[in-house]
C-alpha cells in the first residue's frame, strides 16, 4: 500500500511538473548541468559556475546585480540596488574584498575609466536622477548636473540615467535609458555640450536607451554604441552625435554593449519567445565579432544568418533569467550580472 501511494505521488508530481513547463514552440528548454555543462558556440564556449559569486545574504545582501567592471588591479567591482552594500568588490575566486555605498537606492550603471594612474567609477542612480563620479574606494569626485536644472530638459521631462561612457578626451556620455531616451554629452568637468537621440522610431532615435559605450576597436575611427533595447539593436553614432548605422539583433532585448578585444558582449534581458513577444525569464548572452556579426549566444540558440540577415535569436537554456551585464576578465572568462533573478549573485562562465 505504501509503495502504491509513493508511486501515485511520484506520477502526479511528474504530471503536474510537465504541465507547468511553458511551450514556446520555437525551441526546447533544457535544464542546465551546472559546473560540467558547456554553453556557447564556435570559439566562444564556456563552462558554467553558477555559485561562483554566492555570498551570505545576511551579511552581504543583493537585490539585483546590475553591472560589473574589472579594475586595473584585477578586481571585479559590482553595483547593486541594495543600500546595505551598493558596491561589492570581488577577487577572481569569488571572495569579497570590500563593500561600500549606502545611498544609491536604484544603483544601476557602473563604468570604469582609467584617469592617468587612477581608476575612477561613474555611477548611475536612475530613480535619484544622479550620475556621480567616484574613486574606487567611494570618494565622490564629481556629480553631473540634472538636465532640468540647466535648461536642457523641461520640468515635465523624465530624467532617469542608466549608463555612462567616457571618451578618450574625458567627455562623458550619459544614456537616459529609463527617462527620455536622450544621450547627453558633458565635458570632463561636467559642463553640458549636447544631446542627441531621443525617443522614437527613426534611425537616429532610440527606444529604451539602456546602455552606451565607446567603440575604440578601430583607433582611427572611434565611435559611440548606444542601446535601443526595444528596437533589439545597438545604434552607432559619431562622438559628435551623428547617426551612422544600426546593428539589428532580432529577438534580443540587449542591455549595454561591452567592448573587449575585437568583440562586443552583451547581456540579453529578454528574448522574443512565446507569440514573438517579450518573454519573462528568457535571457541569454550574445557575442559579436569584429565585423559586428553574432558568433555565439551562451544560453541561447546558435546564431543563424540567411542571405546575410541575422535570424530571430532565442533562449534555449533555462540557466539565466534576465541577463543585465557581462564583465570580461584577462582570461576571457565572463561574469554575468542579472536583474529580477530571485536575488541571485553573479554567474561565472569559464572560457574553454
TORKOL-4160 file (C-alpha; in steps of 0.2 Angstrom, whole numbers, padded with zeros to 4 digits, m for minus):
352
<pt num="1" X="0000" Y="0000" Z="0000"/>
<pt num="2" X="0014" Y="0012" Z="0005"/>
<pt num="3" X="0023" Y="0008" Z="m0012"/>
<pt num="4" X="0007" Y="0011" Z="m0022"/>
<pt num="5" X="0004" Y="0028" Z="m0013"/>
<pt num="6" X="0023" Y="0033" Z="m0017"/>
<pt num="7" X="0021" Y="0028" Z="m0035"/>
<pt num="8" X="0004" Y="0038" Z="m0036"/>
<pt num="9" X="0013" Y="0054" Z="m0028"/>
<pt num="10" X="0028" Y="0052" Z="m0040"/>
<pt num="11" X="0017" Y="0051" Z="m0055"/>
<pt num="12" X="0006" Y="0065" Z="m0050"/>
<pt num="13" X="0021" Y="0076" Z="m0047"/>
<pt num="14" X="0029" Y="0072" Z="m0063"/>
<pt num="15" X="0012" Y="0076" Z="m0072"/>
<pt num="16" X="0010" Y="0092" Z="m0064"/>
<pt num="17" X="0028" Y="0097" Z="m0067"/>
<pt num="18" X="0026" Y="0093" Z="m0085"/>
<pt num="19" X="0010" Y="0104" Z="m0087"/>
<pt num="20" X="0019" Y="0119" Z="m0078"/>
<pt num="21" X="0033" Y="0120" Z="m0091"/>
<pt num="22" X="0029" Y="0133" Z="m0104"/>
<pt num="23" X="0028" Y="0128" Z="m0123"/>
<pt num="24" X="0036" Y="0141" Z="m0133"/>
<pt num="25" X="0035" Y="0132" Z="m0149"/>
<pt num="26" X="0052" Y="0138" Z="m0156"/>
<pt num="27" X="0065" Y="0129" Z="m0145"/>
<pt num="28" X="0067" Y="0116" Z="m0132"/>
<pt num="29" X="0071" Y="0122" Z="m0115"/>
<pt num="30" X="0085" Y="0111" Z="m0106"/>
<pt num="31" X="0089" Y="0110" Z="m0088"/>
<pt num="32" X="0107" Y="0115" Z="m0086"/>
<pt num="33" X="0120" Y="0103" Z="m0078"/>
<pt num="34" X="0130" Y="0116" Z="m0068"/>
<pt num="35" X="0149" Y="0115" Z="m0066"/>
<pt num="36" X="0150" Y="0102" Z="m0080"/>
<pt num="37" X="0139" Y="0109" Z="m0094"/>
<pt num="38" X="0147" Y="0119" Z="m0108"/>
<pt num="39" X="0136" Y="0133" Z="m0116"/>
<pt num="40" X="0140" Y="0144" Z="m0131"/>
<pt num="41" X="0145" Y="0142" Z="m0149"/>
<pt num="42" X="0160" Y="0141" Z="m0160"/>
<pt num="43" X="0176" Y="0148" Z="m0152"/>
<pt num="44" X="0166" Y="0156" Z="m0138"/>
<pt num="45" X="0161" Y="0141" Z="m0127"/>
<pt num="46" X="0160" Y="0142" Z="m0108"/>
<pt num="47" X="0159" Y="0131" Z="m0093"/>
<pt num="48" X="0145" Y="0136" Z="m0080"/>
<pt num="49" X="0150" Y="0141" Z="m0062"/>
<pt num="50" X="0133" Y="0146" Z="m0056"/>
<pt num="51" X="0138" Y="0148" Z="m0037"/>
<pt num="52" X="0154" Y="0157" Z="m0041"/>
<pt num="53" X="0148" Y="0174" Z="m0033"/>
<pt num="54" X="0137" Y="0167" Z="m0020"/>
<pt num="55" X="0138" Y="0176" Z="m0003"/>
<pt num="56" X="0130" Y="0176" Z="0014"/>
<pt num="57" X="0114" Y="0186" Z="0010"/>
<pt num="58" X="0113" Y="0191" Z="0029"/>
<pt num="59" X="0129" Y="0200" Z="0029"/>
<pt num="60" X="0131" Y="0205" Z="0010"/>
<pt num="61" X="0113" Y="0205" Z="0003"/>
<pt num="62" X="0109" Y="0210" Z="m0015"/>
<pt num="63" X="0093" Y="0214" Z="m0024"/>
<pt num="64" X="0098" Y="0215" Z="m0042"/>
<pt num="65" X="0116" Y="0213" Z="m0049"/>
<pt num="66" X="0116" Y="0227" Z="m0061"/>
<pt num="67" X="0133" Y="0229" Z="m0068"/>
<pt num="68" X="0151" Y="0224" Z="m0065"/>
<pt num="69" X="0168" Y="0231" Z="m0071"/>
<pt num="70" X="0186" Y="0225" Z="m0070"/>
<pt num="71" X="0199" Y="0237" Z="m0062"/>
<pt num="72" X="0217" Y="0239" Z="m0066"/>
<pt num="73" X="0221" Y="0228" Z="m0050"/>
<pt num="74" X="0211" Y="0213" Z="m0057"/>
<pt num="75" X="0197" Y="0216" Z="m0045"/>
<pt num="76" X="0179" Y="0214" Z="m0050"/>
<pt num="77" X="0168" Y="0228" Z="m0045"/>
<pt num="78" X="0149" Y="0226" Z="m0045"/>
<pt num="79" X="0135" Y="0238" Z="m0042"/>
<pt num="80" X="0118" Y="0233" Z="m0034"/>
<pt num="81" X="0102" Y="0242" Z="m0029"/>
<pt num="82" X="0104" Y="0236" Z="m0011"/>
<pt num="83" X="0109" Y="0250" Z="0000"/>
<pt num="84" X="0117" Y="0239" Z="0013"/>
<pt num="85" X="0131" Y="0237" Z="0001"/>
<pt num="86" X="0129" Y="0246" Z="m0016"/>
<pt num="87" X="0146" Y="0241" Z="m0021"/>
<pt num="88" X="0153" Y="0224" Z="m0019"/>
<pt num="89" X="0172" Y="0221" Z="m0024"/>
<pt num="90" X="0176" Y="0203" Z="m0028"/>
<pt num="91" X="0193" Y="0194" Z="m0031"/>
<pt num="92" X="0194" Y="0181" Z="m0046"/>
<pt num="93" X="0189" Y="0167" Z="m0034"/>
<pt num="94" X="0173" Y="0175" Z="m0029"/>
<pt num="95" X="0178" Y="0180" Z="m0012"/>
<pt num="96" X="0173" Y="0198" Z="m0006"/>
<pt num="97" X="0187" Y="0210" Z="m0004"/>
<pt num="98" X="0177" Y="0225" Z="0001"/>
<pt num="99" X="0159" Y="0233" Z="0001"/>
<pt num="100" X="0154" Y="0251" Z="0002"/>
<pt num="101" X="0139" Y="0263" Z="m0003"/>
<pt num="102" X="0123" Y="0265" Z="0006"/>
<pt num="103" X="0115" Y="0280" Z="m0004"/>
<pt num="104" X="0111" Y="0273" Z="m0021"/>
<pt num="105" X="0094" Y="0266" Z="m0019"/>
<pt num="106" X="0092" Y="0262" Z="m0038"/>
<pt num="107" X="0111" Y="0259" Z="m0041"/>
<pt num="108" X="0111" Y="0254" Z="m0059"/>
<pt num="109" X="0125" Y="0259" Z="m0071"/>
<pt num="110" X="0144" Y="0257" Z="m0067"/>
<pt num="111" X="0158" Y="0262" Z="m0079"/>
<pt num="112" X="0176" Y="0262" Z="m0075"/>
<pt num="113" X="0188" Y="0274" Z="m0083"/>
<pt num="114" X="0207" Y="0275" Z="m0081"/>
<pt num="115" X="0212" Y="0293" Z="m0077"/>
<pt num="116" X="0231" Y="0294" Z="m0078"/>
<pt num="117" X="0237" Y="0281" Z="m0065"/>
<pt num="118" X="0220" Y="0280" Z="m0056"/>
<pt num="119" X="0204" Y="0271" Z="m0059"/>
<pt num="120" X="0188" Y="0281" Z="m0057"/>
<pt num="121" X="0170" Y="0275" Z="m0057"/>
<pt num="122" X="0154" Y="0283" Z="m0064"/>
<pt num="123" X="0138" Y="0278" Z="m0055"/>
<pt num="124" X="0121" Y="0280" Z="m0062"/>
<pt num="125" X="0106" Y="0280" Z="m0050"/>
<pt num="126" X="0091" Y="0282" Z="m0061"/>
<pt num="127" X="0077" Y="0285" Z="m0048"/>
<pt num="128" X="0088" Y="0298" Z="m0040"/>
<pt num="129" X="0092" Y="0306" Z="m0057"/>
<pt num="130" X="0110" Y="0306" Z="m0052"/>
<pt num="131" X="0127" Y="0302" Z="m0061"/>
<pt num="132" X="0141" Y="0303" Z="m0049"/>
<pt num="133" X="0160" Y="0300" Z="m0052"/>
<pt num="134" X="0169" Y="0292" Z="m0038"/>
<pt num="135" X="0186" Y="0284" Z="m0033"/>
<pt num="136" X="0186" Y="0265" Z="m0032"/>
<pt num="137" X="0185" Y="0267" Z="m0014"/>
<pt num="138" X="0169" Y="0278" Z="m0015"/>
<pt num="139" X="0175" Y="0296" Z="m0013"/>
<pt num="140" X="0164" Y="0307" Z="m0023"/>
<pt num="141" X="0174" Y="0317" Z="m0036"/>
<pt num="142" X="0160" Y="0325" Z="m0047"/>
<pt num="143" X="0141" Y="0325" Z="m0049"/>
<pt num="144" X="0134" Y="0329" Z="m0066"/>
<pt num="145" X="0120" Y="0342" Z="m0066"/>
<pt num="146" X="0102" Y="0337" Z="m0069"/>
<pt num="147" X="0097" Y="0342" Z="m0086"/>
<pt num="148" X="0081" Y="0350" Z="m0079"/>
<pt num="149" X="0092" Y="0362" Z="m0068"/>
<pt num="150" X="0102" Y="0369" Z="m0083"/>
<pt num="151" X="0088" Y="0371" Z="m0096"/>
<pt num="152" X="0092" Y="0356" Z="m0106"/>
<pt num="153" X="0075" Y="0347" Z="m0101"/>
<pt num="154" X="0059" Y="0354" Z="m0097"/>
<pt num="155" X="0052" Y="0352" Z="m0080"/>
<pt num="156" X="0040" Y="0338" Z="m0086"/>
<pt num="157" X="0053" Y="0328" Z="m0095"/>
<pt num="158" X="0059" Y="0312" Z="m0085"/>
<pt num="159" X="0077" Y="0310" Z="m0082"/>
<pt num="160" X="0082" Y="0293" Z="m0076"/>
<pt num="161" X="0100" Y="0289" Z="m0082"/>
<pt num="162" X="0106" Y="0271" Z="m0084"/>
<pt num="163" X="0123" Y="0271" Z="m0091"/>
<pt num="164" X="0139" Y="0281" Z="m0095"/>
<pt num="165" X="0153" Y="0280" Z="m0107"/>
<pt num="166" X="0169" Y="0290" Z="m0106"/>
<pt num="167" X="0178" Y="0296" Z="m0122"/>
<pt num="168" X="0197" Y="0297" Z="m0123"/>
<pt num="169" X="0197" Y="0315" Z="m0120"/>
<pt num="170" X="0187" Y="0313" Z="m0104"/>
<pt num="171" X="0170" Y="0318" Z="m0112"/>
<pt num="172" X="0155" Y="0309" Z="m0103"/>
<pt num="173" X="0141" Y="0302" Z="m0112"/>
<pt num="174" X="0125" Y="0298" Z="m0102"/>
<pt num="175" X="0111" Y="0287" Z="m0108"/>
<pt num="176" X="0094" Y="0292" Z="m0101"/>
<pt num="177" X="0088" Y="0275" Z="m0103"/>
<pt num="178" X="0073" Y="0275" Z="m0091"/>
<pt num="179" X="0069" Y="0293" Z="m0094"/>
<pt num="180" X="0068" Y="0302" Z="m0111"/>
<pt num="181" X="0080" Y="0292" Z="m0121"/>
<pt num="182" X="0092" Y="0306" Z="m0125"/>
<pt num="183" X="0111" Y="0303" Z="m0125"/>
<pt num="184" X="0118" Y="0318" Z="m0115"/>
<pt num="185" X="0136" Y="0324" Z="m0118"/>
<pt num="186" X="0146" Y="0333" Z="m0105"/>
<pt num="187" X="0165" Y="0338" Z="m0104"/>
<pt num="188" X="0176" Y="0331" Z="m0091"/>
<pt num="189" X="0172" Y="0345" Z="m0079"/>
<pt num="190" X="0153" Y="0341" Z="m0080"/>
<pt num="191" X="0148" Y="0355" Z="m0092"/>
<pt num="192" X="0134" Y="0351" Z="m0105"/>
<pt num="193" X="0139" Y="0350" Z="m0123"/>
<pt num="194" X="0124" Y="0342" Z="m0132"/>
<pt num="195" X="0111" Y="0329" Z="m0133"/>
<pt num="196" X="0105" Y="0318" Z="m0147"/>
<pt num="197" X="0094" Y="0303" Z="m0150"/>
<pt num="198" X="0078" Y="0305" Z="m0140"/>
<pt num="199" X="0063" Y="0293" Z="m0140"/>
<pt num="200" X="0056" Y="0287" Z="m0157"/>
<pt num="201" X="0057" Y="0275" Z="m0171"/>
<pt num="202" X="0068" Y="0284" Z="m0184"/>
<pt num="203" X="0086" Y="0278" Z="m0187"/>
<pt num="204" X="0094" Y="0292" Z="m0176"/>
<pt num="205" X="0081" Y="0289" Z="m0162"/>
<pt num="206" X="0081" Y="0277" Z="m0148"/>
<pt num="207" X="0069" Y="0267" Z="m0138"/>
<pt num="208" X="0075" Y="0262" Z="m0121"/>
<pt num="209" X="0092" Y="0269" Z="m0122"/>
<pt num="210" X="0098" Y="0257" Z="m0109"/>
<pt num="211" X="0117" Y="0257" Z="m0112"/>
<pt num="212" X="0131" Y="0266" Z="m0121"/>
<pt num="213" X="0149" Y="0263" Z="m0124"/>
<pt num="214" X="0165" Y="0269" Z="m0133"/>
<pt num="215" X="0169" Y="0258" Z="m0148"/>
<pt num="216" X="0188" Y="0260" Z="m0149"/>
<pt num="217" X="0192" Y="0244" Z="m0159"/>
<pt num="218" X="0197" Y="0255" Z="m0173"/>
<pt num="219" X="0208" Y="0268" Z="m0165"/>
<pt num="220" X="0207" Y="0279" Z="m0181"/>
<pt num="221" X="0188" Y="0279" Z="m0181"/>
<pt num="222" X="0182" Y="0279" Z="m0163"/>
<pt num="223" X="0163" Y="0279" Z="m0162"/>
<pt num="224" X="0149" Y="0278" Z="m0149"/>
<pt num="225" X="0137" Y="0262" Z="m0147"/>
<pt num="226" X="0120" Y="0266" Z="m0140"/>
<pt num="227" X="0107" Y="0253" Z="m0135"/>
<pt num="228" X="0090" Y="0254" Z="m0141"/>
<pt num="229" X="0083" Y="0239" Z="m0132"/>
<pt num="230" X="0065" Y="0240" Z="m0138"/>
<pt num="231" X="0072" Y="0240" Z="m0155"/>
<pt num="232" X="0083" Y="0225" Z="m0152"/>
<pt num="233" X="0098" Y="0234" Z="m0158"/>
<pt num="234" X="0114" Y="0244" Z="m0155"/>
<pt num="235" X="0115" Y="0261" Z="m0164"/>
<pt num="236" X="0131" Y="0268" Z="m0169"/>
<pt num="237" X="0135" Y="0287" Z="m0168"/>
<pt num="238" X="0150" Y="0298" Z="m0170"/>
<pt num="239" X="0157" Y="0306" Z="m0155"/>
<pt num="240" X="0148" Y="0322" Z="m0160"/>
<pt num="241" X="0131" Y="0313" Z="m0160"/>
<pt num="242" X="0128" Y="0310" Z="m0179"/>
<pt num="243" X="0119" Y="0294" Z="m0183"/>
<pt num="244" X="0130" Y="0281" Z="m0193"/>
<pt num="245" X="0122" Y="0264" Z="m0193"/>
<pt num="246" X="0111" Y="0251" Z="m0184"/>
<pt num="247" X="0116" Y="0233" Z="m0178"/>
<pt num="248" X="0100" Y="0224" Z="m0178"/>
<pt num="249" X="0099" Y="0209" Z="m0166"/>
<pt num="250" X="0081" Y="0202" Z="m0169"/>
<pt num="251" X="0073" Y="0194" Z="m0154"/>
<pt num="252" X="0087" Y="0201" Z="m0141"/>
<pt num="253" X="0082" Y="0214" Z="m0129"/>
<pt num="254" X="0101" Y="0219" Z="m0126"/>
<pt num="255" X="0107" Y="0229" Z="m0112"/>
<pt num="256" X="0124" Y="0238" Z="m0113"/>
<pt num="257" X="0137" Y="0234" Z="m0126"/>
<pt num="258" X="0154" Y="0229" Z="m0118"/>
<pt num="259" X="0169" Y="0230" Z="m0129"/>
<pt num="260" X="0184" Y="0218" Z="m0126"/>
<pt num="261" X="0197" Y="0215" Z="m0139"/>
<pt num="262" X="0189" Y="0213" Z="m0156"/>
<pt num="263" X="0172" Y="0208" Z="m0148"/>
<pt num="264" X="0156" Y="0215" Z="m0142"/>
<pt num="265" X="0147" Y="0206" Z="m0127"/>
<pt num="266" X="0130" Y="0210" Z="m0120"/>
<pt num="267" X="0118" Y="0203" Z="m0108"/>
<pt num="268" X="0101" Y="0199" Z="m0116"/>
<pt num="269" X="0087" Y="0203" Z="m0103"/>
<pt num="270" X="0073" Y="0195" Z="m0113"/>
<pt num="271" X="0070" Y="0187" Z="m0129"/>
<pt num="272" X="0055" Y="0186" Z="m0141"/>
<pt num="273" X="0048" Y="0169" Z="m0137"/>
<pt num="274" X="0030" Y="0164" Z="m0135"/>
<pt num="275" X="0020" Y="0173" Z="m0149"/>
<pt num="276" X="0035" Y="0183" Z="m0153"/>
<pt num="277" X="0033" Y="0194" Z="m0138"/>
<pt num="278" X="0045" Y="0199" Z="m0124"/>
<pt num="279" X="0045" Y="0184" Z="m0113"/>
<pt num="280" X="0050" Y="0184" Z="m0094"/>
<pt num="281" X="0065" Y="0174" Z="m0089"/>
<pt num="282" X="0071" Y="0172" Z="m0106"/>
<pt num="283" X="0088" Y="0180" Z="m0105"/>
<pt num="284" X="0105" Y="0174" Z="m0113"/>
<pt num="285" X="0122" Y="0182" Z="m0118"/>
<pt num="286" X="0126" Y="0187" Z="m0135"/>
<pt num="287" X="0144" Y="0190" Z="m0143"/>
<pt num="288" X="0148" Y="0199" Z="m0159"/>
<pt num="289" X="0164" Y="0198" Z="m0169"/>
<pt num="290" X="0175" Y="0212" Z="m0176"/>
<pt num="291" X="0163" Y="0214" Z="m0190"/>
<pt num="292" X="0148" Y="0216" Z="m0179"/>
<pt num="293" X="0141" Y="0198" Z="m0183"/>
<pt num="294" X="0134" Y="0187" Z="m0169"/>
<pt num="295" X="0146" Y="0172" Z="m0166"/>
<pt num="296" X="0139" Y="0165" Z="m0150"/>
<pt num="297" X="0124" Y="0165" Z="m0139"/>
<pt num="298" X="0128" Y="0157" Z="m0122"/>
<pt num="299" X="0112" Y="0151" Z="m0115"/>
<pt num="300" X="0103" Y="0155" Z="m0132"/>
<pt num="301" X="0101" Y="0146" Z="m0148"/>
<pt num="302" X="0116" Y="0146" Z="m0161"/>
<pt num="303" X="0116" Y="0162" Z="m0172"/>
<pt num="304" X="0110" Y="0159" Z="m0189"/>
<pt num="305" X="0112" Y="0170" Z="m0205"/>
<pt num="306" X="0101" Y="0168" Z="m0220"/>
<pt num="307" X="0106" Y="0179" Z="m0235"/>
<pt num="308" X="0117" Y="0189" Z="m0224"/>
<pt num="309" X="0102" Y="0193" Z="m0212"/>
<pt num="310" X="0103" Y="0188" Z="m0194"/>
<pt num="311" X="0088" Y="0177" Z="m0189"/>
<pt num="312" X="0077" Y="0178" Z="m0173"/>
<pt num="313" X="0088" Y="0174" Z="m0158"/>
<pt num="314" X="0080" Y="0165" Z="m0143"/>
<pt num="315" X="0084" Y="0157" Z="m0126"/>
<pt num="316" X="0087" Y="0138" Z="m0127"/>
<pt num="317" X="0093" Y="0135" Z="m0109"/>
<pt num="318" X="0084" Y="0139" Z="m0093"/>
<pt num="319" X="0101" Y="0144" Z="m0084"/>
<pt num="320" X="0098" Y="0163" Z="m0085"/>
<pt num="321" X="0083" Y="0174" Z="m0080"/>
<pt num="322" X="0087" Y="0192" Z="m0086"/>
<pt num="323" X="0105" Y="0195" Z="m0091"/>
<pt num="324" X="0109" Y="0213" Z="m0087"/>
<pt num="325" X="0128" Y="0214" Z="m0089"/>
<pt num="326" X="0144" Y="0205" Z="m0095"/>
<pt num="327" X="0161" Y="0208" Z="m0087"/>
<pt num="328" X="0176" Y="0200" Z="m0096"/>
<pt num="329" X="0192" Y="0196" Z="m0087"/>
<pt num="330" X="0210" Y="0194" Z="m0094"/>
<pt num="331" X="0207" Y="0176" Z="m0097"/>
<pt num="332" X="0191" Y="0179" Z="m0107"/>
<pt num="333" X="0180" Y="0172" Z="m0093"/>
<pt num="334" X="0163" Y="0180" Z="m0092"/>
<pt num="335" X="0154" Y="0186" Z="m0076"/>
<pt num="336" X="0135" Y="0188" Z="m0079"/>
<pt num="337" X="0125" Y="0200" Z="m0068"/>
<pt num="338" X="0106" Y="0198" Z="m0068"/>
<pt num="339" X="0091" Y="0208" Z="m0064"/>
<pt num="340" X="0075" Y="0201" Z="m0057"/>
<pt num="341" X="0083" Y="0184" Z="m0054"/>
<pt num="342" X="0077" Y="0180" Z="m0037"/>
<pt num="343" X="0092" Y="0190" Z="m0029"/>
<pt num="344" X="0104" Y="0178" Z="m0037"/>
<pt num="345" X="0123" Y="0183" Z="m0037"/>
<pt num="346" X="0134" Y="0184" Z="m0052"/>
<pt num="347" X="0137" Y="0168" Z="m0063"/>
<pt num="348" X="0154" Y="0164" Z="m0070"/>
<pt num="349" X="0156" Y="0157" Z="m0087"/>
<pt num="350" X="0174" Y="0150" Z="m0089"/>
<pt num="351" X="0181" Y="0150" Z="m0106"/>
<pt num="352" X="0185" Y="0133" Z="m0113"/>
